[in-house]
Amino acid sequence: MDAVLEIAGLQKTYRSRKGVRRALDGFDMVVEAGQVHGFLGPNGSGKTTTLRTLLGLIRPNGGRMAILGQEVPRHLPAVAGQVGAIVESPQFFGNFTSYDTLSLLADAGGVRRERVDAVLELVGLRDRAKERVRTYSLGMKQRLAVASALLKEPKLLILDEPANGLDPGGIREMRTLMRNLSESGMTVLLSSHILGEIQLICDQVTIIAAGRRVAHGSVAEVLASHASSSVRVRLEPGIDLLTAAQLLRAKGAQVDLGTDFFTVGNAGNPAQITRILAEQQIYVSELTPTTADLESVFLELTGTAPVDGQNRQVDQVAATAQGGWGQ
Ligand SMILES: Nc1ncnc2c1ncn2[C@@H]1O[C@H](COP(=O)(O)OP(=O)(O)OP(=O)(O)O)[C@@H](O)[C@H]1O
């Protein structure tokens, strides 16, 4: 599949009177054509810096970026017409209607007027197009912002937190819009904190922490490689959980104690758990794989942010570390 966006080893250091801050530290990302790609990371992890760097608003200190096969920022003018982006909330004149707003933007950008009706239809604002923007809900304003980015029929649409501040109805409308755009063949890169939403909408995700990629792939792959090996263990009544947990920890297992159960986080081969415990006459009464969601994987991964000065990606470390205990 063709990559619409490729980032390799991106570096960005901010320098101010207060000191030096490394916002991106060898960040990598690949976004494939026709996908909705989720870009996730905690506050301050480098998402906005990445998007602003891509769009030529910030100069990187190192690394490579390509959009639609063209190196940027050097060839940004050649591809800028094919990229639509909302990185900062655009401000609209409240007294203008959305039709007037988009018409003005179309004229200024040399876009033919028929596109105005087409994008209003796409974002579901056609019925309200002749009403003033100040009468719009936040969700409608967000959709107007998306409409403005769609005027030039971009191949790649970049949206920073499009669902920010929206209520559940607004979030659902935004979700439908993303899916419709993707079905029309557009590639969408979407940064968001709303992980349940990302899980519902996105084909692929990239998770960033402390300026580095810590996981990437389809939502299913990320869940499978970072969480599916966790199991919940209950023991026969009367057996001390702590003793069993210590036995497993001594063999390298990551054990979290609950009230009447414990969870083994890196249980690549659950049979090892029963074998190690049975050798000490401790018998398991329940062994259940725990189903993880993106939120728990996100918290786990971004809580274990890469150590300063190490260039290895955490996802590579995690992949090699799985299932290797208790041998
Ligand atoms: N202009 C700047 N000068 C100095 N430091 C900056 C500047 N912009 C961002 N930073 C710092 O760079 C790091 C990454 O910030 P960035 O805004 O890219 O994160 P983010 O993932 O978009 O966060 P959020 O989700 O809160 O928007 C943070 O530590 C931030 O404080």
The ligand as an ORCA input file, in Angstrom:
! r2SCAN-3c Opt
* xyz 0 1
  N       7.048     27.195     21.142
  C       7.519     26.369     22.081
  N       8.567     26.703     22.849
  C       9.062     25.882     23.799
  N       8.548     24.661     24.056
  C       7.489     24.264     23.326
  C       6.907     25.101     22.312
  N       5.867     24.424     21.754
  C       5.782     23.244     22.386
  N       6.745     23.137     23.328
  C       7.019     21.987     24.201
  O       7.272     20.852     23.373
  C       6.675     19.684     23.936
  C       5.690     19.093     22.932
  O       4.587     19.987     22.790
  P       3.391     19.733     21.770
  O       2.515     20.957     21.786
  O       3.929     19.297     20.462
  O       2.640     18.508     22.467
  P       1.200     17.887     22.182
  O       1.395     16.404     22.138
  O       0.583     18.520     20.985
  O       0.417     18.289     23.506
  P      -1.150     18.610     23.734
  O      -1.863     17.319     23.605
  O      -1.150     19.142     25.135
  O      -1.547     19.624     22.714
  C       6.020     20.130     25.246
  O       6.927     19.873     26.276
  C       5.803     21.609     25.044
  O       5.834     22.293     26.280
*
